[in-house]
Amino acid sequence: MEEQSRIRTAILRAGTSKGIFLMENDLSSDQVERDREILAIFGSPDVRQIDGLGGADPLTSKVAIIGPTSREDADVDYTFGQVSYTAAMIDYSGNCGNISSGVGPFAVDEGLVRAVEPITKVRIHNTNTDKILVAEVPVKNGKAQVVGDYKVAGVPGTGAMIMLDFAGTAGAATNKVLPTGKTVDVLDVDGFGKIQASIVDVANPMVFVRAKDLGLTGIETPAEISGNKKMLAILEQIRGQAAAMIGMAKDPADALQNSPAFPMVAFVSEPQDYTDFTTGKKISQEHVDLVSRLMYMQVMHKTYAGTGTTCTGAAAKIPGTLVHEVCYSQNSWVRIGHPAGVINIEVEVESQGDKVEIKRAAFGRTARRIMDGYSYIVR
């Protein structure tokens, strides 16, 4: 028997994340063995992931498993996994919007859908949430177009714009846009006390709190929050409490152990001036409708998650939520200020009491295949 075996692999930069894309049929059909293969490809668990392809960062330790569709209303199945580098674990409890932006181009380039110019619509069944999202992929000469003039904050250069509509992902984890039936809940957080929070579930569930209620400005950098152990502990307690309330965990400790990625937690504030920590460029309050800082895998996201964008945009258009309270948007577009710039999302929401319908939740991303070939793993 060979000492090593090889698995077809592609690496795509998708939005502000980077992921390893694998074909479902190239992996073991046994879940335990499949996870062992994926962990070996990434080099996990190891904080440097030195013996694999992982980037030793939550934003670069992500897997996308692509396979034949299991639904008549979709073109491909897509399973997202957040691969831990501190434990032998892959979190499949939610989706990643940035990695989702690579699924459409991958499907086109692999011949999984018929390429139609100038735009190919790819209906993606996300198996994590059992929801459908639609990618509008620019196509040229039968392949996904890469070159374009669309700029994504947090990504060097420009690319061809891929529109992602997440309207069909409402109630992704709980089957309710407002999982508790309320726009605002009160959480009793160990080591902090009571705090108001809005829990919303679109694309992925999120819990939102006011920055000022935490004693924060709302424009903190990733280093400022990730270096504050006390604040990290409070934010994780908030996330864990919300996870227990909506049935994703038994308690905060269980949430950290078995669902470390979802729900996500964010602290929001009204528009204000701040500096892009990656470039030093000033971002004016006139160019944003609200400011948000998103926590992901127990640290601050360096930009803003795609599913977080969807959920935040939807929450901004639901009267009564804390996000709606701080949002200055006067039309269907919501401009979210994050640590590395601004992300725009178009949202249409119909709301009546606790009944909320998401009509549209679309934003632009870019994606690019970086390499493909084979990963070698030790059996």
MOHU-V105352 format. One record per pair of residues at least 12 apart in sequence whose C-alpha atoms are under 7 Angstrom apart, sorted by the first residue. I is the first residue (numbers start at 1). J is the second residue. If there is no record, write none. Layout:
((I & J) (I & J))
This chain:
((3 & 378) (3 & 379) (4 & 376) (4 & 377) (4 & 378) (4 & 379) (5 & 376) (5 & 377) (5 & 378) (5 & 379) (6 & 374) (6 & 375) (6 & 376) (6 & 377) (7 & 26) (7 & 374) (7 & 375) (7 & 376) (8 & 22) (8 & 373) (8 & 374) (8 & 375) (9 & 21) (9 & 22) (9 & 372) (9 & 373) (9 & 374) (9 & 375) (10 & 22) (10 & 371) (10 & 372) (10 & 373) (11 & 369) (11 & 370) (11 & 371) (11 & 372) (12 & 102) (12 & 367) (12 & 368) (12 & 369) (12 & 370) (13 & 367) (13 & 368) (13 & 369) (13 & 370) (14 & 98) (14 & 99) (14 & 101) (14 & 102) (14 & 366) (14 & 367) (14 & 368) (15 & 98) (15 & 99) (15 & 101) (15 & 365) (15 & 366) (15 & 367) (16 & 98) (16 & 154) (16 & 155) (17 & 59) (17 & 60) (17 & 98) (17 & 99) (18 & 59) (18 & 60) (18 & 62) (19 & 60) (19 & 61) (19 & 62) (19 & 63) (19 & 64) (19 & 99) (20 & 62) (20 & 63) (20 & 64) (21 & 63) (21 & 64) (21 & 65) (22 & 64) (22 & 65) (22 & 66) (23 & 65) (23 & 66) (23 & 67) (24 & 65) (24 & 66) (24 & 67) (25 & 67) (39 & 88) (40 & 52) (40 & 377) (41 & 53) (41 & 375) (41 & 377) (42 & 54) (44 & 84) (44 & 85) (44 & 88) (45 & 84) (45 & 85) (45 & 86) (45 & 87) (45 & 88) (46 & 85) (46 & 86) (47 & 85) (47 & 86) (49 & 85) (56 & 85) (58 & 297) (61 & 82) (61 & 83) (62 & 81) (62 & 82) (62 & 83) (63 & 80) (63 & 81) (63 & 82) (64 & 78) (64 & 79) (64 & 80) (64 & 81) (65 & 78) (65 & 79) (65 & 80) (66 & 78) (66 & 79) (74 & 123) (74 & 124) (74 & 125) (75 & 113) (75 & 122) (75 & 123) (75 & 124) (76 & 123) (76 & 124) (76 & 125) (77 & 124) (77 & 125) (77 & 126) (77 & 127) (78 & 124) (78 & 125) (78 & 126) (78 & 127) (79 & 126) (79 & 127) (79 & 128) (80 & 92) (80 & 95) (80 & 96) (80 & 128) (91 & 259) (91 & 261) (92 & 128) (93 & 128) (93 & 259) (93 & 262) (94 & 128) (94 & 129) (94 & 204) (94 & 262) (95 & 128) (95 & 204) (96 & 306) (96 & 307) (97 & 305) (97 & 306) (97 & 307) (98 & 305) (98 & 306) (101 & 162) (101 & 164) (101 & 365) (101 & 367) (102 & 367) (104 & 122) (104 & 135) (104 & 137) (105 & 137) (105 & 144) (108 & 143) (108 & 144) (109 & 143) (109 & 144) (115 & 139) (115 & 142) (115 & 143) (116 & 139) (117 & 139) (117 & 140) (118 & 138) (118 & 139) (118 & 140) (119 & 136) (119 & 137) (119 & 138) (119 & 139) (120 & 136) (120 & 137) (120 & 138) (120 & 139) (121 & 134) (121 & 135) (121 & 136) (121 & 137) (122 & 134) (122 & 135) (122 & 136) (123 & 135) (129 & 172) (129 & 173) (131 & 168) (131 & 169) (131 & 172) (132 & 168) (132 & 169) (133 & 165) (133 & 166) (133 & 168) (133 & 169) (134 & 164) (134 & 165) (134 & 166) (135 & 162) (135 & 163) (135 & 164) (135 & 165) (136 & 162) (136 & 163) (136 & 164) (137 & 162) (138 & 160) (138 & 162) (145 & 160) (146 & 159) (146 & 160) (146 & 368) (147 & 159) (147 & 160) (148 & 160) (152 & 365) (153 & 340) (153 & 341) (153 & 342) (153 & 343) (154 & 303) (154 & 340) (154 & 341) (159 & 366) (160 & 366) (161 & 364) (161 & 365) (161 & 366) (162 & 364) (162 & 365) (162 & 366) (163 & 362) (163 & 363) (163 & 364) (163 & 365) (164 & 362) (164 & 363) (164 & 364) (165 & 360) (165 & 361) (165 & 362) (165 & 363) (166 & 203) (166 & 310) (166 & 361) (166 & 362) (167 & 358) (167 & 359) (167 & 360) (167 & 361) (169 & 202) (169 & 203) (170 & 201) (170 & 202) (170 & 203) (170 & 358) (171 & 201) (171 & 202) (172 & 201) (172 & 202) (172 & 203) (172 & 204) (173 & 201) (173 & 204) (173 & 205) (176 & 201) (177 & 200) (177 & 201) (177 & 202) (177 & 356) (178 & 199) (178 & 200) (178 & 201) (178 & 354) (179 & 199) (179 & 200) (179 & 201) (179 & 246) (180 & 246) (181 & 354) (182 & 354) (183 & 198) (183 & 320) (183 & 321) (184 & 196) (184 & 197) (184 & 198) (184 & 321) (185 & 197) (185 & 198) (189 & 237) (189 & 238) (190 & 237) (192 & 234) (196 & 209) (197 & 209) (198 & 321) (198 & 322) (200 & 311) (200 & 315) (201 & 311) (202 & 310) (202 & 311) (203 & 307) (203 & 310) (203 & 311) (204 & 263) (204 & 307) (204 & 311) (205 & 262) (205 & 263) (205 & 264) (206 & 263) (206 & 264) (206 & 265) (206 & 311) (207 & 239) (207 & 242) (207 & 263) (207 & 264) (207 & 265) (207 & 266) (208 & 265) (208 & 266) (208 & 267) (208 & 268) (208 & 322) (209 & 266) (209 & 267) (209 & 268) (209 & 322) (210 & 267) (210 & 268) (210 & 269) (210 & 322) (211 & 267) (211 & 268) (211 & 269) (218 & 267) (218 & 268) (218 & 269) (218 & 291) (218 & 292) (218 & 293) (219 & 274) (221 & 277) (221 & 339) (222 & 300) (222 & 301) (222 & 302) (225 & 300) (226 & 299) (226 & 300) (232 & 298) (236 & 298) (237 & 252) (239 & 263) (239 & 264) (239 & 265) (240 & 252) (240 & 255) (243 & 255) (243 & 263) (260 & 297) (261 & 296) (261 & 297) (264 & 295) (264 & 296) (265 & 294) (265 & 295) (266 & 292) (266 & 293) (266 & 294) (266 & 295) (267 & 292) (267 & 293) (267 & 294) (268 & 291) (268 & 292) (268 & 293) (268 & 323) (269 & 290) (269 & 291) (269 & 292) (269 & 326) (270 & 290) (270 & 291) (270 & 326) (270 & 327) (271 & 285) (271 & 288) (271 & 289) (271 & 290) (271 & 291) (272 & 284) (272 & 285) (273 & 285) (276 & 339) (276 & 340) (276 & 341) (277 & 339) (277 & 340) (278 & 340) (288 & 335) (288 & 336) (288 & 337) (288 & 342) (289 & 327) (289 & 328) (289 & 329) (289 & 334) (289 & 335) (289 & 336) (290 & 326) (290 & 327) (290 & 328) (290 & 335) (290 & 336) (290 & 337) (291 & 336) (291 & 337) (291 & 338) (292 & 336) (292 & 337) (292 & 338) (293 & 338) (302 & 339) (302 & 340) (303 & 338) (303 & 339) (303 & 340) (304 & 338) (310 & 361) (313 & 334) (313 & 345) (313 & 347) (314 & 347) (317 & 349) (318 & 351) (332 & 346) (332 & 347) (332 & 348) (333 & 345) (333 & 346) (333 & 347) (334 & 346) (344 & 363) (345 & 361) (345 & 362) (345 & 363) (346 & 360) (346 & 361) (346 & 362) (346 & 363) (347 & 360) (347 & 361) (347 & 362) (348 & 360) (348 & 361))
